[in-house]
Amino acid sequence: MPHRAHLFSLRICNALRESCFAESYSTQRFSKDVIAGITLGIIAIPLAMALAIASGVAPQYGLYSAMVAGFFIALTGGSRYSISGPTAAFVVILYPITQQFGLSGLLVATLMAGLIMVALALARLGRLIEYIPEPVTLGFTSGIAIVIATLQIRDFFGLDLDVLPESWLAKVETLLLSLPQLDPASLLVGASTLGLMILWPRLRLPVPGHLPALVLGVALSLLLGAFGFEVDTIGTRFSYLLADGTSGQGIPPVLPSFEWPWLRPGPAGAPLEWSFDVIRTLLPAAFTIAMLGAIESLLCAVVLDGMTGRRHNANSELLGQGIGNLIAPFFGGITATAAIARSAANYRAGAQSPVAAMIHALVVMATLLAFAPLLSWLPMASMAAMLLMVAWNMSEAHKVVALIRKAPMGDILVLAVCLSLTVLFDMVIAIGTGIVLASLLFVRDLAAMTKVSEISGNRRLVPEPLPQNWSLYKINGPLFFAAADRVFSELELLSRYNRGVLLYLDGVPMLDAGGLAALEKFIASCHSSNIELLIADLQFQPLKALARAGIRPIEGQLSFSPTLVEALELVRNK
């Protein structure tokens, strides 16, 4: 089916081929890509730095990810307008990895996740997003937003805390107990930054709100510093040591160098002792990164399809995401995936092709080389305020409220479970439990739809009365493991005084192994009770299942009819 080819095909550089080679790529389109790329590069720089800090690593590693992964994902992927880089969704996964295994463990986990995403693409699993229920997605994204917001309280209030406890409840307790020792200067800078970001959209200006808000934060921190109130900045928090022995504060103004990910610093800067046990410990986290990256990137592509009226190639996008996350760790880049907000802004800025995303990566690189000393002035409180805003937008509170107000109770339960488990434990448990719970509730609801009813008196279907002690029963709904036993037990009770039973099965689209076993049990029950059974109007799949199971007509006990009309005629002849 050509109209569904985008769901199953796989081509490297698919989006670039379609937008730049299959279509005419003019100078005018290129100029629009340049403008959009520059705009998104400026937007991405502080976000990439803030998300790297939230993930437990120095800010330059977020820039390396936006540069390297952002470029190669756009080059090789399947979505025209997606902008890839560090995203807030990964923070709750990456931060624990960094705390336990350091930068080295984080980069190796990213590398493993890239391999898994490539395997998903080769297996043509680009339709993965279709199998994640919305309550599960909303639940874990809202839970992630709560965790991210919790992690920003320390810098927003300027609390003197080197390490936070591992569990969320312990984090909250520690932060609350430390609030009396807050730093007024940091709080003023953070609150001013956050306030301007909240108020900025009302001005309806084309400039993104977080840029003037960060400028305000820098100005306030410099002003407060002039009066003796020191505010923690990227320059005071982070330092670097280059290969030639050069050291400095803030962000190194050089391009990332190639280095094996497993040779990077481990916990506390010490080399990590690699072993099979360490790899085995990292594998579940890598799988979670891969699955979340796949979900996030494909969800982003679906959102862009709705905005643009175009179709992305799901498997090619997965392949591009995998390639980007395979290459980035060799240059210090942390996990990357498509960012919905940045991708939507890219399209609104006039992007025409993946060239815009590639230019965005080059802008990040140029900024790193030219303005690294200026980036060191950014206050940590302002970065925390920006991530608080990111967390609020990520939570999609309006969707959560709408789901609670309108959705069935089962969906609300799934949402609550996913959100709670994400916050209190981790996202692996939350997504797994959420999908299992959603599946069980779906099976329950589907099983409840399968019903049996007697229609012997329905003169539209049965123009003439059936012979004495014969009854006609109709089953509607799939006969599968969760419904079949109940349906046939009920049917057995209804037909216990009959001499013959006519089963009308045109409303049964599916018969699985559980349904087949229940049917065979019912056939045996009819035989032991001397009840003749006639089955009419089987659909293709149930008919195929019966044929494969070797269920054949038995003279005087079991027979089949292709239509209800012929079955009624057979009964009257009896």
MARVEXKOL-546594 format. One record per residue: x negated, y, z of N, C-alpha, C in turn; residue in one letter. Coordinates in steps of 0.02 Angstrom, whole numbers, plus 50000, padded with zeros to 5 digits. Last residue first. Layout:
BEGIN
XYZXYZXYZA/...
***
This chain:
BEGIN
517314845550502517244840650556517904839650592K/517734856150426517744849450396517684844050449N/517474866350513518174864750498518234857850467R/516064866050509516414864750572517134862750559V/515814869850375515594863350400515964861350464L/516324882850378516644877850335516454870750357E/515434888950462516134888550483516504883250441L/514274888050382514304884650447515024883750471A/514594896350276514514889250263514544885250328E/514634908450349515224906150312515174898650299V/513344910050397513874908850445514494906150409L/512064901150304512494906950317513044904950367T/511294889450307510974895750287511394901950303P/511284878450447511654881250390511354887950372S/510884862750524510734869750509511144871850448F/511164851750666511164853350595511054860850586S/511184838350778510894844950763510904845950687L/512054826950788511804830550847511574837650831Q/512414820550671512894820450727512664824150788G/510764818550626511454816950609511884816550672E/509734831850646509864825150673510604823650663I/508524842150561509224840250576509264833050600P/506964845350651507344843450592508064841950611R/505554853250700506244852250721506674851250658I/504194855950683504454849450663505164848050686G/503624868050701503704863850761503984857050745A/503754873450576503084871750598503114867150660R/505134875650576504844870950527504154868650550A/505244885250675505584878750684505284873550637L/504514895750616504294892950681504604886050692A/505284898450503504604896150494504344892850558K/506434903250567506474897250524505784894250514L/505944914850631506184909150671506224902650631P/505574922050508505074920050558505324914450603Q/506824923450434506234919950407505764917650461F/508344919350525507904923850489507254920150473Q/509724908050508509064909550537508674914450494L/511134904250496510854910750476510204912550511D/511564893050630511714896450567511314902850559A/511614876950699511264883450699511334886650631I/512574866650796512494869050727512194876050730L/512684852650899512414859450891512304860950818L/513784843250999513474844150934513274851450925E/513544835851152513774842051119513404842651053I/513204826051246513604824251187513924830451155N/512294829551340512994830951357513464829351299S/511094826651280511274822751340512004823851360S/511134836451178511134829451161511354825151221H/511054848251252511654846951212511704839451195C/509754846551304510324846951350510974845451313S/508984847151187508994840951227509584840851275A/509244860451152509444855151106509484848551144I/508644866851262509364867451252509624861951206F/507314863551238507624861351300508384861651295K/507124870251118507074862951119507394860051182E/507264883451166507744880751118507724873151117L/506144884451249506814885151278507354882351232A/505124883151154505184878251208505884878451240A/505374894551076505424887951046505504882551099L/505094904751168505774904051141505884897151110G/503734902351185504184901951242504904901051220G/503264904651055503184897951085503644897051145A/504554915050979503874913350996503854906451029D/505474921950855505494916150900504774914250916L/506364936150797505724932950815505844927350865M/507604941450768507064942650720506434938650734P/509204937350776508584935350810508004936150761V/510404939050714510154944650754509524943050792G/510774927050661510524932150614510254938250650D/511224915650728510584918550746510324923850696L/512484907550805512394912350750511774916550767Y/512854891150841512414896750859512294901150798L/514174881850893513904885050833513504891250855L/514454866750974514224873750982513934876050916V/515684855051031515214857450981515064864850992G/516364852751144516174846851105515664848751053R/516104861351302516224861051230516034854251201N/515794863951431516414860251419516564859451345Y/514604871351428514594864751462515224860751450R/514314883751374514514878351328514594871551361S/513894892251474514484894151435514754888151395L/512724886051520513304886551565513934888051525L/511914887551408512064880851433512664880851479E/511794901251401512144897751348512344890751369L/510994903551512511674906351510512094902751458E/509864897051467510184894751529510904897351532S/509554904751356509784897851345510084894751409F/509224917051419509744916751368510014909551361V/508154913651506508784916551532509354915751483R/507214908851413507464904551467508124907151494D/506984920651330507284914451304507564910051359A/506314931851380507044931951374507354925151361A/504954930451384505264934051440506024933751438A/504594923651265504484920451331504864923851387F/505924927451148505234926551167505204924551240F/506944930851034506914925251082506184923951097L/507554947351010507014942351001507054936951055P/509334949550976508694951351007508184945750998G/510824940951004510524947050976509874948551014N/511744926850966511174929451005510884935450968I/513394921050977512904925150939512374927650987K/514354906350966513964911051008513454914650964Y/515864898150955515354901650916515014906850961L/516434881650999516344888851013515784891650971S/517664868751007517084871650972517044879050989W/518824864251060518204862751097517574864551057N/519684863450904519704863050977519034860851005Q/518974873550770519284867450797519244867450874P/519274891450764518834885650763519214879450788L/520434901050665520204898350729519754892150719P/519804911350531520254906050554519984903150619E/518814921350519519504922650497520014917550524P/517614927050603517934920350604518664921250585V/517294940350586516784935250570517084928350564L/518514946150615518134948650559517604943650536R/518964940050729519284938250666518944941250605R/518234933250860518114939050816518374937450746N/518274922650946518904926050931518824932150886G/516954918550960517434913950928518074917450908S/515864924551013516244928350963516744923850926I/514994926651161515444922251124515854926451077E/513264931551170513984933151178514394928151136S/511714935651239512124930551207512854932251220V/510314946851212510944944951245511294939451205K/508944956551237509154950151208509754947451246T/508614967351314509004968651253509254962251220M/507794962751413508484964551432508924965851371A/506604961651345506954955551364507684957051382A/506264975151337506404971451275506784965051290L/506034978051470506574981551435506754977851371D/504944969251496505564968851535506144972051497R/504014974051404504254967251397504914966351435V/503824986751461504094986251394504384979251381F/503264983251583503914986751583504234986451514L/502084977351535502564973351573503254976651574L/501474988551473501654982551434502174978351470S/501274996951582501704999251527501934993251485A/500364988851654501014990651682501504992851628L/499294988451562499614982251584500314983751612V/498995002151553499204998551493499564992051512I/498655004851689499195008451655499455004751594G/497554996651712498174995551750498764998851715T/496645002451619496824995351617497484993951651G/496605015751663496845014251596497055006951591I/496135014051798496755017651783497025015751715A/494925007251790495485004151825496135007351804I/494255017451719494295010651693494885007051724V/494285028851799494705028651740494765021651709M/494375025351976494045027451915494495026151856D/495105031252110494615025952096494205027852034F/495855042952123495635039552183495095034252170L/496115047551990495855052052042495525048152099V/496565036151924496015040051896495695044351949T/497645032452006497065028052002496455031651972L/498545043351983498285041852050497655037652048S/498785042451843498505048451873498185046951940L/499335029451833498725031151797498385037351828C/500495030851916499975025851932499315027651898V/501215040951850500995041851919500435037051938A/501455034751724501095041151729500805042051799L/502225023751764501585022751731501155029051736V/503355030551817502945026251860502255025051830L/503845036451701503615040751757503165036751804I/504215025051631503685029351605503405033951659D/505275020351715504675016251703504095020351677G/506255030251707505885029551769505255025351760M/506185039351549506435034151594505975033251654P/505975057551539505795050651522506125045651569A/506265070551583506665067551529506555060051520K/505455075251687506155077351684506565073051637R/504205069851662504535068151725505275069851722I/503945075851538504015068551542504375066551606L/503845089351576504375087251529504485079751532A/502715088751659503365090851687503935088551642V/501755084851563501885080651622502565082251652V/501795095751478501995089151452502155084451510K/501315105751562501995106451533502245099751506H/500005101651591500515101451644501225101851616A/498785097351531499425097751494500015097151542E/497495096351577498015092951615498685092651579S/496735104651498496705097451486497275093751520M/496955117051554497195115751486497225108351472N/496315114751679497025116451676497315114951607W/494995112251636495375107051672496115108451670A/494665124651582494665118751539495085113151571V/494695132151699495175133651645495235127851597M/493645126251765494305126051796494845127451744L/492625129651678492835122651681493495121851718L/492545143351707492715141251639492945133951639M/492155142751840492795145751823493025143551753A/490875137351826491385133551862492075136251845A/490265147951760490315141551725490845137151758M/490335157251862490705158551799490785152151760S/489495151351956490195152451974490615153751911A/488275151951891488575145351901489315146151919M/488045164751769488135162651838488475155851842P/486795166151645487495164251658487575161851730L/485485168251616485815173051660486515171051679W/485075159251522484885157851591485215162651641S/485365164751402485835159851429485685158151502L/484225172451379484855175851397485355170951427L/483275162651344483185166551406483835170051427P/483855157651219483825153451280483715157551343A/484005163451094484305166851152484295162651216F/483365156250992483305163550994483515166551060A/483585142451008482915144850993482835152351006L/484965141951035484495139051082483795141851071L/485465147550917485555151150981485065148551033T/485165137550826484855144150818484905148150883A/485995127150876485265126250873484915133050869M/487255132750857487045130850924486285130250926V/487215133550718487265139750757487045138450829V/487225120050683486635124050667486625130650706L/488515116650723487945113450756487305117350743A/489255124550633489325125650706488735122650744H/488925118150515488655124850527488705126650601I/489675106550535488945105950529488615112750540M/490955111850535490705108650596489955107850594A/491005116350401491085121150457490815118250522A/490925104650328490355109150326490395114250383V/492125097950328491655096550382491035100950382P/493165111950270492865105350263492425103950324S/493705124250297493935120850238493705113550234Q/494235135350428493805129950403494125126250345A/494905145950489494875145650416494435140150388G/495185146150621494675150850598494565150450523A/496045135550635496335142350636495835147550612R/495095125150636495585125650581495875132750577Y/494425128350755494055127950692494535128650633N/495425126950850495145133650838494765133750773A/495545112950843496125117150824495885124250809A/494275109650893494465107650825495055111750799S/494325114551024493835117350977494015115650904R/495385106351073495435113651074494955116851024A/494875093051053495505095251023495535102851019I/493345086951006493675091151056494295094351025A/492645071050977493005076750950493385080351006A/491175067851081491775065751043492115071951017T/489655062251156490055067251119490665063951089A/488445060451285489035057851249489435063451217T/486945070351258487385066151297488005064251255I/485355070451179486065072351177486495067551217G/484015067351167484255070051231484985071951232G/483755061251050483545068351055483815071551119F/484295049051061483585049151046483305056351048F/485675051551078485265049951137484505050051124P/486145054250940486045059550989485605057551049A/486355042150870485775046350854485625051250911I/487515036450922486905032350916486285036650907L/488455046150912488255044150980487665039250979N/488565046650772488345052550809488095050750878G/489065033650746488405035650720488135041650759I/490335034350810489835029550831489135031450809G/490955044450736490845045350808490315040550833Q/490965038050610490585044250620490445045550693G/491835027350639491155026050617490715032150628L/493015034350668492695030150719491965028750702L/493215039750541493105044250597492775040450655E/493455028150468492865032250451492705037050508S/494665024250526494065019950533493425023750517N/495525035250490495405033350560494765029250568A/495485048750397495345041650390495105039150457N/496865060350406496185058350419496095050950404H/497885069750300497795063450336497055062150345R/498745085850317498285081150285498215074750327R/499435095250386499805091450335499365086650297G/498895102550490498665103950421499075100550368T/499435098550612499345105750599499235107150525M/499425084650604500065088150613500015095550598G/498045082650594498485080650538499155084250542D/497665086850722497475090850664497885089050602L/498195076050796498425082950808498275087450749V/497405065750743498135065650734498435072550744V/496135069650789496265069350716497015069250701A/496335068250927496175074750899496325074950824C/496515054450932497055058850953496955065850925L/495245050550892495815048950849496415053150867L/494465055450998494335057750930494925056350884S/495035048951111495005056251108494915058651036E/494875035251079495535037951091495535045551081I/493465034551068493895032651012494585035751019A/493075038551196492865042351138493295040851077G/493645028251270493895035051280493695039451221L/492895017551220493615017551213493905024551221M/491575021651255491765020251185492515020651175A/491665022651394491485028551354491705027551282I/491955009251423492435014351439492305020751399T/490755003251382491375001351349491925006651362F/489885009351472489805010651400490435008851362A/490355003651591490405010951582490335012751508A/490044990051567490754992251575490834999751565P/488574991451555489004989351499489734991251509L/487844994351668488014999851624488524997851571L/487634981851723488014986751761488254992451717T/486854975951625487514973051640487954977951679R/485714984051638486094984051575486804981351587I/485334980051767485504987151753485924987651690V/485074966451747485604968451793485814975651782D/483974966651662484604964151636485184966251681F/483154982551689483214975351697483884973251668S/482064996351717482564993051676482554985451687W/481885008451828481655001551819482194997651781E/481615024851776482105019751794481815012851780L/480505036851848480675032151794481165026751818P/481235050751937480785045051935480985040451878A/482215060451944481645061751901481155055951896G/483285055852017482815060352051482185061452010A/483445041851908483685045551967483125049652000P/482395044251763482945040851797483185045051856G/481875052251611481875051751685482495048151711P/481685041251465481845047651497481865046751573R/481585029151407480965031851437481085038751469L/482755026051347482595022351408481945024751441W/482745033951228483185035651284482995032351350P/481235039451158481655033551172482085035051233W/481325055151078481045051151132481515045251145E/481065069850986481255062750984480915059051041F/481525085351064481045080951032481305073751034S/482505099851032482415093451067481935088951029P/481675115751012482115110450987481995103951026L/481595127851145481295123651093481805118451071V/481695135451268481855138351202481535134451144P/482475127351405481875127851363482055130351293P/483365136651526483415132151468482795132851425I/482815139251689483375139651643483345134451589G/481065142651701481725142251732482265142751679Q/479615132651655480025138751659480685137351693G/478045126951591478635126351634479005132951635S/476985117951485477325124251498477945122951540T/476455105851448476325108151516476665114751533G/476855101251329476205104451331476035107251399D/478155096751353477625091751343476925094751347A/478895106951484478795104751415478205099951410L/480035107251609479325106251598479235103351528L/481245118051689481045113251638480285112851635Y/482635120851803481955122151778481775116851727S/484115128251872483785123251831483085125651810F/484555138851955484735131951971484295126851935R/484165150951902483935149251970484065142051988T/484745150351773484035151451781483765149651849G/486085149151801485745143551767484995144151775I/486255156351968486335156251895486005149951866T/486965162452116486625156852083486785156852009D/486695178852168487185174052140486805168752102V/486295189052304486055184552253486605179652232E/486425204852341486855198952346486675194152289F/485755216852327485485211852372485905205652381G/486185225152231486355227052299486145221652350F/485815218652115485505225052129485635227452200A/486685207752120485975206652134485615213152149G/487855213852079487805211452148487085210252168L/487495216151946487665221651989487595219752063L/487315203051900486745207751899486865213651945L/488615198151918488055195051954487445199551956S/489335206551830489465206751902488885203851942L/488795202451707488735209451729488835210051805A/489175188951703488465190751703488365197851730V/490585190451702490255186851756489515188551761G/490765197251581490955200451644490605197051703L/490345186951496489985193351497490135197151561V/491355177651523490665176151543490225182451543L/492435184651468492445182951539491745181251564A/492125185551333492115191651374492115190151448P/492235170851315491635174651299491605181351337L/493495165851346492945164151391492305168051376H/494415170351248494395173551313493785171951354G/493925173351078494095168651132493965171651201P/494595186750983494005184151018494225179351073V/495755192350932495495186350900494895183250936P/496995196451059496395198151020496105191850990L/498095197051148498175194651079497595196951034R/498195199751281497955205151238498015203451164L/498525187851339499055192851333498855198751289R/497315180651350497775179151295498335184251286P/496715186551472496485188351405496985186651349W/497085181751596497435187551570497285188951496L/496235170751615496965169751620497335175551587I/494975176451603495175171151556495935170051557M/494995185251712494985188051644495185182751593L/495015175851818495575180551809495585183451739G/493775169551804494395165751795494975170351782L/492915180351832492865176651768493515172951754T/493325183651961493385188651908493355185251839S/493015171852030493715174052026493815179151970A/491605171452015492025166151988492745168351979G/491215183452080491035182352010491495177051979V/491755181052208491955186952170491815186052096L/491065169352245491795169252239492045175152198L/489755174352252489925169252202490685168952191S/489945183252360489715185752295489895180752240A/490335175252469490805180252441490595182652371P/490155158552488489745164352471490205169552438D/490815149252629490815151252558490385157552549L/490985142452749490305144952733490255147252660Q/492295137752753492125143552794491435146452779P/492195126152665492465132452641492315138452686L/491815113852714491285118552697491545125452677S/492975106652730492585108152790492045113352777L/493325105452595493745109352640493375111252704L/492285097252548492365103952521492785108352568L/492525085352621491885088952628491945096152605T/493815081852573493695083152645493065087252655E/493545079952437494015085152458493905086952531V/492645068952445492445075352415492885081052440K/493485059252500492905061652539492645068252511A/494355057752392494615060052456494055062752501L/493465052852293493795059352285494055061952351W/491855045852339492585045352330492905052352328S/490515050652358490715047152297491465047252286E/490105067452417490245060252426490515057252361P/488875078252341489565077052363489665069552372L/487405087052383487705080952357488415080352385V/487175100352428486735097252379487065091352345D/488045114552459488105107252463487665104252408L/488535128552496487865125752501487905118252513D/489665135952381489555131852441488865128752439L/490265145052291489575145852312489395141952374G/491495143152239491475146552304490755147452329F/491105136952120491575142652117491545146652182F/490325126152158489995131952127490455138052126D/491345118152223490705119652255490385125852225R/492385116552131492495120652191491845122752223I/492185107752029491985114752017492045119052080Q/492695095452064491965095952060491735103252052L/494075097952051493785096752118493025097752118T/494195098651913494335104651954494025103952023A/493915085251881493475090551857493575096851900I/495025078951943494345077351965493855082851944V/496085084451869496045085451942495345084251968I/495775079651741495795086851754495745088451828A/495935065951759495265068651744495235076051759I/497325065851777496895063751831496185066251821G/497715069851649497885074151706497455072351766S/497225058751578496955065451563497125070351620T/497965048251632497245048451645496945055251627F/499315052351598499115050751666498365051351676G/499345053851460499465059651502499225058451573L/499075040251426498635045751404498715051851448T/500185033851485499505031951504499015037651486V/501285039951421501195040751493500495038851518P/501035035551284500935042551304500875043451380E/500115020251261500735023851275500585030951300P/499135015351133499065018351198499695022351213I/499205011051004499375006151055499275008851126Y/498765020550918499475018950915499685014450973E/497395021150929497775026150965498515024450967I/496915011250840496905010150912497365014850950L/496715011050708497415012250730497475011450805R/495425007250685495575014450688496285016050709G/494824995050676495254996250733495415003750741L/493954988050587494554991650562495064992750619R/492764983550626493324978950636493984982050615A/492004994650606491904989050559492464983950565L/492455002050718492585004450650492524998750599A/491964994350822492694995550817492874997750746L/490584995750797490904989050792491664989750786A/490455009350826490315006950758490635000050747V/490755008650962491195012350917491075010450844M/489665001251010490334998551017490815002050969I/488605010150983488625003550951489325000550953L/488975020551071488945021650999488975015150960G/488805014251193489475016151173489505017551098A/487415013151194487815007051193488535008551171M/487115026951202486875022851145487285016551138L/487665029951326487925033251266487735029251203T/486835022151407487555020651406487875023751344A/485635029051383485695022051361486435020051359V/485945041451442485805041051370485865033951344L/486115037651577486655040751540486555040251465L/484865032551611485435028051611486025030951572G/484115044651599483945038651560484545033951555S/484645053151696484735054751625484605048651582L/485235041751827484885047451800485025048551726G/485965031951890485435029851844485045035551813F/486855038151981486565031651996485945030051954Q/487215050451927487015050051997486655043552013Q/487565046751797486985051051808486735050551880T/488725039451823488155036151790487515040151804I/489575049251879489335043651920488745039951890P/489675057851759489385060151822489165054451868Y/490345050751658489635052051652489315054051719L/491685049851697491305043651683490555045051687I/492125062651714492235057951770491875051351759V/491795068451589491445070451650491515065251705V/492495065951473491955061351491491655062751560F/493405076151455493665069451470493115064751495A/492745087551413492905086851485493115079751503A/491405083951297492095085751314492225084151387T/490085088051184490295086051251491015088251264P/490705086351014490205088351063490405085751131G/491475090750858491275085850909490715088650953S/492865095850776492245098350804492065093750862I/493775091550630493585089950698492905092950715S/494205093050500494165099050541493925097750613Y/494235080750430493955086750399493795092250449R/493705064950479494175070450493493875077050470S/492755054850471493335054550427493865059850439G/490915056950471491575055050496492135055550445G/489635061450438489805054450422490525052550439T/489555075150473489285072750409489565065950390L/490105075850601490435079450546490205076750478A/489145068050666489835065850665490215069250609I/487995075950648488035069450615488735066550615F/488295087950722488105088050651488235081350618F/488595083550853489075087650815488935087750741G/487395077050889488005073050878488515076950837A/486575089050885486405082850849487035078750835V/487255099950952486855100750892486815094250852M/487905094751063488295098651014487925099350948A/486785088951125487335084751102487745088351049S/486025100051157485735095051112486295090551084Y/486905106051248486755109351184486465104451134L/486815096751351487465097851319487375101351252G/485505098351386485705091951357486405092251325Y/485405110851445485155110151377485375103551345Q/485885109651578486335112151525486075111151455P/485505093751658485345100651644485745103051583A/486875083551725486225084551693486115091951679V/488155081151773487585079651817486905080451786G/489265085151708489085078051701488465076151740S/489255098651729489765094751764489625087251760A/488215101751640488115102851712488615098651752I/488875098851521488275095151539488135095751614A/489885108251525490075101151529489465096751544L/489165120151511489555118951572489725111651580A/488595118551383488175119251442488555117551506M/489745117951304489275112351304488825112551365A/490285130651330490655124551348490185118651352L/489355139751277489455139451350489835133151373P/489435134851135488815135251175488945135151250I/490665135451068490435129051094489845129651142A/490845148551022491315145751072491005139751106I/489825149150928489815153850985490275151251041I/490275139250840489625138550872489575143050934G/491465144650794491495138850838490825137550873L/490955155350715491435156550769491435150850819T/490165148550623489855153350668490305154550729I/491175140850559490615137550593490275142250643G/491985150750500492265146250552491705143050592A/491055156250411491365160450462491635156150519I/490755144850332490225148250368490525152450425V/492005141850275491685136950320491145140250362D/492145153150196492615152050251492335146950301K/491115150850106491075156750149491565156150207S/491595139350041490995138950082490935144850129F/492685144449972492805139550025492195138950071R/491975152749883492465155649930492605150949988Q/491255143849809490885148449852491355151549904T/492155127949811491945134349783491535138449833S/492395112449773492135116149832491795122449806Y/493735103049720493265108349700493045112249762S/493695086249785494035092549771493505097749751E/492745076549797493355074749762493755080949744A/491805084649868491625081549804492245079549764F/492345090249984491825093949948491665091049879C/493335081950038493435089250039492935093049996S/492895068650019493555070749995493605078349989E/491595068550076491705066650005492365069449979R/491885072150208491455076450167491555074950093L/492665061150249492955067950249492555072650205A/491725050250234492355050550198492635057550193N/490475045650276490535052550249491195053650213C/490855028750240490445033550275490485040250238I/492445021650244491915024450202491505029250243R/493745010750250493155012850289492625015150239L/495545008650266494915009150228494355011750273S/496685009050348496295002850345495625003650310F/497355020950343497355017350406496875011550406L/497315025550215496915029350264496895025750331H/498245017750149497535016050141497105019550194A/499575019550140499315017750206498565016050204R/499855022050009500015027450056499785025850127H/499515009849944499065015649939499205020949991P/499584994050000500005000050000499565006250000M/
***
